[in-house]
């Protein structure tokens, strides 16, 4: 589940950019 959290965080940052 840790990997899912990291992936979600990366996607969120990309969305912000």
Buried (B, 14 or more C-beta within 10 A) or exposed (E): EEEEEEEEEEEEEEEEE
